[in-house]
Amino acid sequence: MLIASITSASIPAKNLSHIFRDDLSKIDSEMALITALEQAVLKSKVTQSQLLREGDPMAQYALEGGDISGSLFGGTAPQEGALLGIPGFLWGFCCSVVGVFLVYIAIDDPIVKKKEGRQAIFGCAAGTLLWVALYAYLVLWASFY
């Protein structure tokens, strides 16, 4: 099995050179949409959550576009609406079901509550899987020694 994986990994891929080519026109068009959204937010002094509630198409596009602040682990900058500025994933990961409960109870904005609650559930699942794996490892280790 190991030999098969090593030989398959060492075989060069012939048709993979196109993966690293960027389509600059597509990047420019998407950056133009993000810039237009940013200008609209700055001009009207509203948040993205408010624009989403109003059904703004640019805000919907930015939300669906793979924005880093909407990732599983939360953004790198403090998030608006996050409980104490801590991403929902960490609440679920560190506090388990209690963290998920706190996120759902403490956040009022329904859009932020849905996003942070989903992150908290994923965090709770990841933390639970980590503890189960650690427990299984310790039980197996103790049974052999």
C-alpha positions as CSV (number, residue, x, y, z in Angstrom):
1,M,0.0,0.0,0.0
2,L,2.8,2.4,0.9
3,I,4.7,1.5,-2.2
4,A,1.6,2.1,-4.4
5,S,1.0,5.5,-2.9
6,I,4.7,6.6,-3.3
7,T,4.8,5.5,-6.9
8,S,1.5,7.2,-7.7
9,A,2.7,10.4,-6.1
10,S,5.9,10.4,-8.0
11,I,4.2,10.1,-11.4
12,P,4.0,13.6,-12.9
13,A,0.6,14.9,-13.8
14,K,0.6,16.1,-17.4
15,N,-2.6,18.1,-17.5
16,L,-2.3,20.0,-14.2
17,S,-0.3,23.0,-15.4
18,H,-3.5,25.0,-16.1
19,I,-4.5,25.0,-12.4
20,F,-2.1,27.8,-11.4
21,R,-3.0,30.2,-14.2
22,D,-5.1,33.1,-13.2
23,D,-7.9,34.6,-15.2
24,L,-7.1,38.3,-14.6
25,S,-10.3,39.6,-16.2
26,K,-12.4,37.5,-13.8
27,I,-10.4,38.7,-10.8
28,D,-10.8,42.3,-11.9
29,S,-14.6,41.9,-12.4
30,E,-15.0,40.4,-8.9
31,M,-12.8,43.1,-7.3
32,A,-15.0,45.7,-9.0
33,L,-18.1,44.2,-7.4
34,I,-16.4,44.2,-4.0
35,T,-15.2,47.8,-4.4
36,A,-18.8,48.8,-5.4
37,L,-20.2,47.1,-2.3
38,E,-17.6,48.8,-0.1
39,Q,-18.4,52.2,-1.6
40,A,-22.1,51.6,-1.0
41,V,-21.5,50.7,2.6
42,L,-19.3,53.7,3.2
43,K,-21.7,56.1,1.5
44,S,-24.8,55.0,3.3
45,K,-23.1,54.1,6.6
46,V,-24.8,50.8,7.0
47,T,-23.4,47.3,7.8
48,Q,-23.3,44.3,5.6
49,S,-25.9,42.7,7.8
50,Q,-28.3,45.5,7.2
51,L,-27.7,45.3,3.4
52,L,-28.4,41.6,3.5
53,R,-31.7,42.2,5.3
54,E,-32.7,44.7,2.6
55,G,-31.8,42.1,-0.1
56,D,-29.0,44.1,-1.7
57,P,-27.7,41.9,-4.6
58,M,-24.0,43.0,-4.2
59,A,-24.1,42.0,-0.5
60,Q,-25.6,38.6,-1.4
61,Y,-22.9,38.1,-4.0
62,A,-20.1,39.0,-1.6
63,L,-21.6,36.7,1.1
64,E,-21.7,33.7,-1.4
65,G,-18.4,34.5,-2.9
66,G,-16.2,32.6,-0.4
67,D,-15.3,35.6,1.7
68,I,-12.7,34.8,4.4
69,S,-14.8,36.3,7.1
70,G,-17.5,33.7,6.5
71,S,-15.2,30.8,6.8
72,L,-15.6,27.9,9.2
73,F,-13.2,29.3,11.7
74,G,-14.4,32.9,11.5
75,G,-12.5,35.9,10.2
76,T,-9.2,37.1,11.4
77,A,-10.6,40.5,12.3
78,P,-13.1,41.0,15.1
79,Q,-16.6,40.2,13.7
80,E,-19.6,42.4,14.0
81,G,-22.2,40.6,16.1
82,A,-20.0,37.8,17.3
83,L,-20.4,37.0,21.0
84,L,-17.7,39.0,22.8
85,G,-15.8,39.2,19.4
86,I,-15.0,35.5,19.6
87,P,-16.0,33.4,16.6
88,G,-18.7,30.9,17.0
89,F,-16.4,28.0,16.1
90,L,-14.3,28.7,19.2
91,W,-17.4,28.9,21.5
92,G,-18.5,25.5,20.3
93,F,-15.0,24.0,20.3
94,C,-14.1,25.1,23.8
95,C,-17.5,25.1,25.6
96,S,-19.3,22.4,23.6
97,V,-23.1,22.4,23.9
98,V,-23.0,25.2,26.4
99,G,-21.1,27.4,23.8
100,V,-23.7,26.6,21.1
101,F,-26.4,27.5,23.5
102,L,-24.7,30.8,24.5
103,V,-24.2,31.8,20.8
104,Y,-27.9,31.1,20.0
105,I,-29.2,32.9,23.1
106,A,-26.9,36.0,23.2
107,I,-27.0,37.1,19.5
108,D,-30.0,39.0,18.4
109,D,-29.4,39.6,14.6
110,P,-30.9,36.6,12.8
111,I,-28.4,36.6,10.0
112,V,-25.4,36.7,12.4
113,K,-27.1,34.2,14.7
114,K,-27.5,31.7,11.8
115,K,-23.8,32.1,10.7
116,E,-22.3,32.1,14.2
117,G,-24.6,29.3,15.3
118,R,-23.6,27.1,12.4
119,Q,-19.9,27.8,13.2
120,A,-20.6,26.9,16.9
121,I,-22.2,23.6,15.9
122,F,-19.1,22.7,13.7
123,G,-16.8,23.7,16.6
124,C,-18.8,21.6,19.0
125,A,-18.6,18.6,16.6
126,A,-14.8,19.1,16.1
127,G,-14.2,19.4,19.8
128,T,-16.3,16.3,20.5
129,L,-14.4,14.3,17.9
130,L,-11.1,15.4,19.3
131,W,-12.1,14.3,22.8
132,V,-13.4,11.0,21.6
133,A,-10.2,10.3,19.7
134,L,-8.1,11.3,22.7
135,Y,-10.2,9.1,25.0
136,A,-9.9,6.1,22.6
137,Y,-6.2,6.6,22.3
138,L,-5.8,6.7,26.1
139,V,-8.0,3.6,26.6
140,L,-6.0,1.7,24.0
141,W,-2.7,2.9,25.4
142,A,-3.8,1.9,29.0
143,S,-4.9,-1.6,27.8
144,F,-1.5,-2.4,26.3
145,Y,0.6,-1.2,29.3
